[in-house]
């Protein structure tokens, strides 16, 4: 071997060693950073949980003990509630900080006394960790947290408070303490009678009770990989199916769906069998009432998880006929569906969203899963017959779809499609007008990384175009989705030898975010998104608008509940949790 070639080989080996050493050093530092973040997050949650528990018990001294004994903040102001609106018996106050000055623990005590003085009882008192902003040194951190109170005042009114704070915390001799705090913008207090709605379901004959899908207990359908899905329940649909001018209700269900007819006197009757609908169908997740044959009455499409989809033609007079055998409507894993005339031929077409097969698959990652069973677009060919045009239209999507909605966001005259996906990114499918769609979510800033569960189009700012509201997860573990943790996934892929398998996922994420993993990690557990449309480009204003509270929001919709000409938002929240509620 020549001397030149020997030098090249030696230099190459040295370079490789240096790269490996640098990579090892980077991984080691990243591991240390991740461990520090995890430790700080846990300590912050413990401190804030103690603070919240003290507020729950209206124990001011216990709350004050969460501050260091020598607490001295040179620039802190009183919490001031300013009335924003007073209508329909509901008062809304915004929070602001008063003139800044030097505060001690005595001032904090006085402030908490003022806040809690009118409170008769609290049903909820929490301080939630929103994110870890800095870890400047061992035993020190800057965090963002949200005070969340709900209860009844001495005057009988109910109230709710959500106010964000930045807190500087440090490790003390026995536990972490607050050394400084700053009230952030966006705090709200809502006060009202708390008697606007009353539950009268049982009194009016709506005695329906949701049940799990019994198929999940069978050998064929037992969800061996992703058992959580057996707890998933369906929803409720409303339509005037019999044309008498009153809205009726259909409860989709895992075990036995039911149709309740509105009798016009404030009561409902179970007319499932009378209307010709089966009472023993399993796994119905979707019920769409819509006129698919253009005869003026509402037909019924049923989407199922553990069986073929079904279609019932409305015969008029309050009865249906099963016409499912006339066309292929697809089968299995259906969790959501929506309809629109996407090809503008005068009849409604169906878009069906599916999840994964829980018997053999798990979500591939917590933050970017694309292993669904695939969605379907069924073109209406007339006479209640459909053709699957998914592939030619380009709308299969690979996410675990839980929310789908149509709307002409670009105002070109044809309906576009938004798909909200669990465990990953969403899609905005622009209708090109020739039977095909293009995913423009990234270029329009509507991609919304997160645990998407529902989506609704509506003109929330009354500017004439359609905005989007997407319900997601706003977890108390948001801090854990920050940069170092996501980089840990990459390192673990290398350690586990799955990097080649996972590389397409990381490459796709990189194409959307570049190297800004911190922003990506923060976004996927930040909560609901309110995407304002400005000429086809979207801006998320959820935090500014205060519409992303903590919780797991399964569904949401726009509607003008107080008839003031503006779109309000209703969001359904809930989850099965552990003994500790610190995850929510």
C-alpha positions in Angstrom: 0.0 0.0 0.0 1.4 3.4 -0.9 2.2 6.0 1.7 -0.5 8.3 0.3 -3.2 5.7 0.5 -2.1 4.8 4.0 -2.4 8.4 5.1 -5.9 8.6 3.5 -7.0 5.5 5.4 -5.6 6.7 8.7 -7.2 10.2 8.3 -10.5 8.5 7.4 -10.4 6.3 10.5 -9.5 9.3 12.6 -12.4 11.2 11.1 -14.8 8.3 11.8 -13.6 8.0 15.4 -14.1 11.8 15.9 -17.6 11.6 14.4 -18.5 8.7 16.7 -17.0 10.5 19.7 -18.9 13.7 18.8 -22.1 11.7 18.3 -21.6 10.0 21.6 -20.9 13.2 23.4 -24.0 14.8 21.8 -26.2 11.8 22.8 -24.7 11.9 26.4 -25.5 15.6 26.7 -28.9 15.1 25.3 -29.6 12.2 27.7 -28.5 14.4 30.6 -30.7 17.2 29.4 -33.7 14.9 29.1 -33.1 13.5 32.5 -32.9 17.0 34.0 -36.1 18.0 32.2 -37.9 15.0 33.5 -36.7 15.6 37.0 -37.7 19.3 36.9 -41.1 18.5 35.5 -41.9 16.0 38.2 -40.8 18.4 40.9 -42.8 21.2 39.4 -45.9 19.1 39.2 -45.5 18.0 42.8 -45.2 21.7 43.9 -48.1 22.8 41.8 -50.3 19.9 42.9 -49.7 20.9 46.5 -50.6 24.5 45.7 -53.8 23.3 43.9 -54.8 21.0 46.8 -54.4 23.9 49.2 -56.7 26.1 47.0 -59.2 23.2 46.8 -59.4 23.2 50.6 -59.4 27.0 50.8 -56.3 26.6 53.0 -54.4 29.9 52.4 -51.6 29.1 54.8 -50.9 25.8 53.1 -50.8 27.7 49.7 -48.5 30.4 51.0 -46.2 27.6 52.2 -45.5 26.8 48.5 -43.5 30.1 48.4 -40.0 30.2 49.8 -39.9 31.6 53.3 -37.9 34.7 52.3 -40.0 35.3 49.2 -39.2 38.8 47.9 -40.3 39.7 44.4 -39.3 43.3 43.5 -41.7 43.6 40.6 -45.1 42.0 41.3 -48.6 43.5 41.0 -52.0 42.7 42.4 -54.3 40.5 40.4 -57.1 42.7 39.1 -60.3 41.5 37.5 -61.7 43.9 34.9 -65.3 43.4 33.6 -65.3 42.6 29.9 -68.9 41.7 29.3 -72.2 41.3 31.2 -75.0 39.7 29.2 -77.4 36.8 29.5 -76.7 36.7 33.2 -73.0 35.9 32.7 -70.2 38.2 33.6 -66.7 37.8 32.1 -63.7 39.4 33.7 -60.1 39.6 32.3 -57.2 39.5 34.6 -54.5 42.1 34.7 -51.5 42.9 36.9 -51.6 46.0 39.0 -48.9 48.6 39.6 -45.6 46.6 40.1 -43.9 46.8 43.5 -41.9 44.8 46.0 -43.9 41.8 47.3 -43.3 39.4 50.2 -45.1 36.3 51.4 -47.4 38.5 53.4 -48.5 40.2 50.2 -49.1 36.8 48.5 -51.2 35.8 51.6 -53.3 39.0 51.3 -53.8 38.5 47.5 -55.0 34.9 48.1 -57.4 36.2 50.8 -58.9 38.7 48.4 -59.2 36.1 45.6 -60.9 33.5 47.9 -62.9 35.8 50.2 -66.2 35.5 48.2 -65.8 31.8 47.6 -68.2 29.5 49.5 -66.9 26.2 48.2 -64.6 24.9 45.4 -65.4 21.8 43.4 -62.1 22.2 41.5 -58.8 23.7 42.6 -55.7 23.1 40.5 -52.5 24.6 39.4 -51.4 22.9 36.2 -47.9 22.8 34.8 -48.2 24.0 31.2 -44.5 23.9 30.2 -40.9 24.1 31.4 -39.5 27.3 29.9 -36.0 27.2 31.3 -33.7 25.1 33.4 -30.8 27.6 34.0 -29.1 25.5 36.7 -29.4 22.5 38.8 -32.3 22.9 41.2 -33.7 25.9 39.4 -36.4 26.3 36.7 -38.8 28.7 35.1 -42.2 27.2 34.3 -45.5 28.3 33.0 -48.5 27.2 35.0 -52.3 27.8 35.0 -54.5 28.4 38.0 -57.8 26.7 37.5 -60.6 27.2 40.0 -64.3 26.3 39.8 -66.9 26.6 42.5 -69.7 28.6 44.1 -69.6 32.1 45.7 -71.3 33.3 48.8 -74.0 35.1 46.7 -75.0 31.7 45.1 -73.4 32.3 41.7 -71.0 29.8 40.2 -67.7 30.8 38.8 -64.6 29.6 37.0 -61.1 31.0 36.9 -58.3 30.2 34.5 -55.2 32.4 34.8 -51.7 31.7 33.5 -48.5 32.5 35.4 -44.8 32.3 34.9 -43.1 31.0 38.0 -39.4 30.8 39.0 -39.0 27.8 41.3 -36.0 26.4 43.2 -35.2 23.3 45.2 -35.4 23.9 49.0 -34.3 21.8 51.9 -37.3 19.5 51.7 -39.2 20.5 48.6 -39.2 22.9 45.7 -40.6 26.4 46.3 -41.7 29.4 44.3 -39.2 32.3 44.4 -40.9 34.6 42.0 -44.1 34.8 39.9 -45.5 36.9 37.1 -49.2 37.0 36.0 -49.4 36.5 32.2 -52.0 37.9 29.9 -55.1 35.8 29.1 -56.5 35.2 32.5 -60.3 35.0 32.7 -63.0 34.8 35.4 -66.6 33.8 34.4 -69.4 34.2 36.8 -73.1 33.3 36.4 -76.1 31.6 37.9 -75.1 28.2 36.7 -78.6 27.3 35.9 -78.9 27.8 32.1 -79.4 24.1 31.3 -81.0 21.2 33.1 -80.7 17.5 32.3 -84.2 16.2 31.4 -83.2 13.2 29.4 -84.9 10.7 31.7 -88.0 12.8 32.1 -88.6 13.1 28.3 -88.1 9.4 27.6 -84.4 9.4 26.5 -83.3 6.5 28.7 -80.5 5.4 26.4 -77.3 4.1 28.0 -74.1 3.6 25.9 -72.5 0.1 25.9 -69.2 -1.3 24.8 -69.0 -3.3 21.5 -69.4 -6.9 22.6 -67.3 -8.0 19.5 -64.2 -6.8 21.4 -64.7 -9.6 23.8 -64.6 -12.3 21.1 -61.5 -14.2 19.9 -61.9 -12.7 16.4 -62.0 -9.0 17.5 -60.2 -8.9 20.8 -57.9 -5.8 20.6 -54.7 -7.5 21.6 -52.4 -4.6 20.6 -54.4 -1.4 21.3 -56.9 -2.4 24.0 -57.8 1.2 24.7 -60.1 1.2 21.7 -62.7 -1.0 23.4 -63.6 1.9 25.6 -64.3 4.2 22.6 -67.9 5.1 22.3 -70.0 6.5 19.5 -72.0 9.6 19.3 -75.5 11.1 18.7 -77.1 12.3 15.4 -80.1 14.5 15.0 -82.5 14.9 12.0 -86.2 15.1 11.2 -86.3 11.6 9.7 -90.1 11.4 9.5 -90.7 14.9 8.1 -93.1 16.1 10.9 -91.0 19.3 11.6 -89.4 18.0 14.8 -85.8 16.9 15.3 -85.4 13.2 16.2 -82.3 11.5 17.8 -80.3 8.5 16.8 -77.8 7.1 19.3 -75.0 5.2 17.6 -73.6 2.5 19.9 -71.2 -0.3 20.4 -73.8 -2.8 21.2 -77.3 -1.6 20.3 -78.1 1.6 18.5 -81.4 3.3 19.0 -83.7 5.8 17.2 -85.9 8.1 19.3 -88.7 9.9 17.6 -89.6 13.4 18.8 -93.3 13.2 19.5 -93.8 17.0 19.4 -95.0 17.3 23.0 -91.5 17.4 24.6 -91.1 13.7 24.9 -89.4 11.0 22.8 -90.3 7.3 22.0 -88.0 4.5 20.9 -89.0 3.8 17.3 -86.0 1.8 16.2 -87.8 -1.4 15.3 -91.0 0.4 14.1 -88.8 2.4 11.7 -87.3 -0.8 10.3 -83.9 -0.4 11.8 -82.0 -3.3 13.5 -81.7 -3.2 17.3 -78.8 -5.6 17.6 -76.1 -4.0 15.4 -72.6 -4.0 16.9 -69.9 -1.5 16.5 -71.8 1.5 15.0 -69.6 4.5 15.4 -71.2 6.9 12.8 -74.8 7.7 11.9 -75.4 10.2 9.1 -78.9 11.3 8.1 -78.7 12.8 4.6 -80.7 12.8 1.4 -78.5 10.6 -0.8 -81.1 9.9 -3.5 -82.5 13.5 -3.8 -86.1 12.5 -3.0 -86.5 15.0 -0.3 -86.2 12.9 2.9 -83.2 11.8 5.0 -81.6 8.4 4.3 -79.3 6.8 6.9 -75.7 5.8 6.6 -74.2 3.8 9.4 -70.4 3.4 9.7 -69.1 0.5 11.7 -65.8 -0.6 13.3 -66.4 -4.4 13.4 -68.5 -5.0 10.4 -69.7 -3.7 7.0 -71.1 -0.2 6.6 -74.8 0.0 6.1 -77.2 2.2 4.1 -81.0 2.5 4.8 -83.3 4.3 2.3 -86.0 6.5 3.9 -89.3 5.3 2.5 -91.2 8.3 3.9 -93.8 8.0 6.6 -91.1 7.1 9.2 -89.7 3.8 7.8 -86.5 2.7 6.3 -85.3 -0.2 4.0 -81.9 -1.7 4.1 -80.3 -1.2 0.6 -76.7 -1.9 1.7 -76.5 -4.9 -0.7 -76.9 -2.6 -3.7 -73.5 -1.1 -3.4 -70.1 -1.4 -1.8 -69.8 0.9 1.2 -66.6 -0.5 2.6 -66.2 -2.2 6.0 -64.4 -2.2 9.4 -62.5 0.3 11.5 -64.8 3.3 10.6 -64.8 6.0 13.3 -66.0 9.1 11.5 -67.7 10.2 8.2 -69.0 13.3 6.5 -70.8 14.1 3.2 -70.6 16.8 0.5 -71.1 17.2 -3.2 -67.3 17.3 -3.9 -67.7 16.8 -7.7 -70.6 19.3 -8.0 -72.9 16.8 -9.9 -75.9 17.5 -7.7 -75.7 14.6 -5.2 -73.9 14.0 -1.9 -70.7 11.9 -1.8 -69.3 10.2 1.3 -65.9 10.5 2.9 -65.2 7.8 5.5 -62.4 8.0 8.1 -60.8 4.9 9.6 -58.5 4.1 12.6 -56.0 1.3 12.9 -56.7 -2.4 13.4 -56.3 -2.7 17.2 -55.8 -6.5 17.0 -52.5 -6.2 15.2 -51.3 -2.6 15.4 -50.4 0.1 17.8 -49.8 3.8 16.9 -46.2 3.8 15.7 -45.2 6.8 17.8 -46.9 9.1 20.2 -46.2 12.1 17.9 -46.4 11.0 14.3 -48.4 7.9 13.4 -49.4 7.1 9.8 -50.4 3.4 10.0 -54.2 3.7 9.8 -56.4 1.4 7.7 -56.9 4.3 5.3 -59.8 6.6 4.5 -62.3 6.3 1.6 -64.1 8.7 -0.7 -67.3 7.1 -2.1 -68.7 8.9 -5.2 -72.5 9.0 -5.4 -73.5 7.6 -8.8 -77.2 7.9 -8.2 -79.9 5.4 -7.2 -78.0 4.9 -3.9 -75.0 3.4 -5.6 -71.4 4.4 -4.9 -68.0 4.0 -6.4 -64.8 4.1 -4.4 -62.6 6.8 -6.0 -60.2 7.2 -3.1 -57.0 6.4 -5.0 -57.7 8.5 -8.1 -58.8 11.4 -5.9 -55.7 11.2 -3.7 -57.5 11.3 -0.3 -56.5 8.0 1.3 -54.4 9.8 4.1 -52.4 7.6 6.5 -53.3 9.1 9.8 -55.6 7.8 12.5 -58.6 10.0 11.5 -61.0 11.0 14.1 -62.4 14.2 12.6 -63.4 15.0 9.0 -65.2 18.1 7.7 -66.0 19.7 4.4 -65.8 23.5 3.7 -64.8 25.8 0.8 -61.9 27.5 2.6 -60.4 29.0 -0.5 -63.8 30.3 -1.9 -63.4 28.8 -5.3 -66.8 27.2 -5.4 -66.0 23.6 -4.5 -65.8 21.9 -1.1 -62.4 21.2 0.4 -61.7 18.6 3.1 -60.0 18.8 6.5 -58.9 15.6 8.2 -58.0 15.7 11.9 -55.7 12.8 12.9 -54.9 11.2 16.3 -51.2 10.8 17.2 -49.9 13.0 14.4 -50.4 15.7 11.7 -53.6 16.7 10.1 -54.4 17.2 6.4 -56.1 20.0 4.4 -57.1 18.5 1.1 -57.8 21.2 -1.4 -60.4 20.3 -4.1 -58.7 20.9 -7.5 -62.1 20.8 -9.3 -61.1 17.9 -11.5 -61.9 15.0 -9.2 -58.5 15.2 -7.4 -57.3 16.8 -4.2 -53.9 18.2 -3.0 -52.7 18.2 0.6 -51.9 21.9 1.3 -51.9 21.7 5.1 -48.2 22.6 5.4 -48.2 25.5 2.9 -51.4 27.0 4.4 -50.2 26.6 8.0 -53.2 24.4 8.8 -51.2 21.2 9.4 -51.8 21.3 13.2 -49.6 18.6 14.8 -51.3 17.0 17.7 -53.8 14.4 18.9 -56.6 15.6 16.5 -60.1 14.4 17.5 -62.5 16.6 15.6 -62.6 19.5 13.3 -65.2 22.1 12.3 -65.4 24.9 9.7 -67.0 28.2 10.7 -66.6 31.9 10.2 -65.7 32.7 13.8 -64.5 36.3 13.1 -67.3 37.2 10.7 -64.9 38.2 7.9 -66.7 36.1 5.2 -64.3 33.1 5.0 -64.2 29.8 6.8 -62.0 29.3 9.8 -61.2 26.0 11.5 -61.5 24.8 15.1 -59.6 21.5 15.8 -60.0 19.7 19.1 -56.9 18.1 20.5 -55.2 17.1 23.8 -54.0 19.8 26.2 -52.2 17.6 28.7 -50.6 18.4 32.0 -47.7 16.6 30.6 -47.1 19.2 27.9 -43.7 19.9 29.3 -42.6 16.4 28.5 -43.1 16.9 24.8 -40.4 19.4 24.5 -37.2 19.3 22.5 -35.0 16.9 24.4 -37.7 14.3 24.7 -38.3 14.2 21.0 -34.6 13.9 20.3 -34.7 11.0 22.6 -36.9 9.2 20.2 -34.3 9.6 17.5 -31.5 8.3 19.9 -33.7 5.3 21.0 -34.3 4.4 17.3 -30.6 4.2 16.9 -30.1 2.2 20.0 -33.0 -0.2 19.2 -31.8 -0.7 15.6 -35.0 0.7 14.1 -33.6 3.8 12.7 -33.9 2.6 9.1 -37.6 1.7 9.7 -38.2 5.0 11.5 -36.2 7.2 9.2 -39.1 8.0 6.8 -41.1 9.3 9.8 -38.2 11.6 10.9 -37.6 12.7 7.4 -41.2 13.7 6.9 -41.3 15.6 10.2 -38.1 17.4 9.2 -39.6 18.4 5.9 -42.3 20.3 7.9 -40.4 21.6 10.9 -36.7 21.7 9.9 -34.6 21.3 12.9 -37.0 23.0 15.3 -38.0 20.0 17.3 -38.7 22.2 20.3 -41.6 23.8 18.5 -42.9 20.5 17.2 -42.7 18.8 20.6 -44.5 21.7 22.3 -47.3 21.8 19.6 -48.4 18.2 19.8 -49.8 18.5 23.3 -50.7 22.2 23.4 -54.4 21.7 23.1 -57.2 22.8 20.8 -56.4 25.0 17.8 -58.4 27.9 16.4 -57.1 28.6 12.9 -58.1 31.9 11.4 -58.3 32.0 7.7 -56.7 35.0 5.9 -56.9 34.5 2.2 -56.2 30.7 2.4 -53.4 31.0 5.0 -54.2 30.1 8.6 -53.0 31.5 12.0 -53.5 29.6 15.2 -55.0 32.1 17.8 -56.3 29.5 20.3 -54.1 30.7 23.2 -54.9 34.3 22.5 -58.7 33.5 22.3 -58.6 31.3 25.3 -60.1 28.3 23.6 -57.6 25.6 24.4 -58.2 24.7 28.1 -56.7 21.6 29.7 -58.3 18.3 28.8 -58.8 15.7 26.1 -61.4 17.2 23.7 -63.2 14.4 21.9 -65.5 16.6 19.8 -66.3 20.2 19.1 -68.6 22.4 16.9 -69.4 26.0 16.1 -72.9 27.3 16.8 -74.5 30.6 17.8 -76.0 29.6 21.1 -77.0 33.1 22.3 -78.2 34.4 18.9 -75.9 37.4 18.8 -74.7 36.8 15.3 -71.3 35.3 16.3 -70.2 31.7 16.3 -69.6 30.2 19.7 -67.7 26.9 20.3 -68.9 23.8 22.2 -66.2 21.3 23.0 -66.8 17.9 24.7 -64.1 16.9 27.2 -63.2 13.8 29.1 -61.0 10.8 29.5 -60.4 7.7 31.6 -57.5 8.6 33.9 -55.5 7.1 36.8 -55.8 7.7 40.5 -53.8 10.9 40.0 -55.4 13.6 37.9 -52.1 15.3 37.2 -52.2 14.0 33.6 -55.2 16.2 32.7 
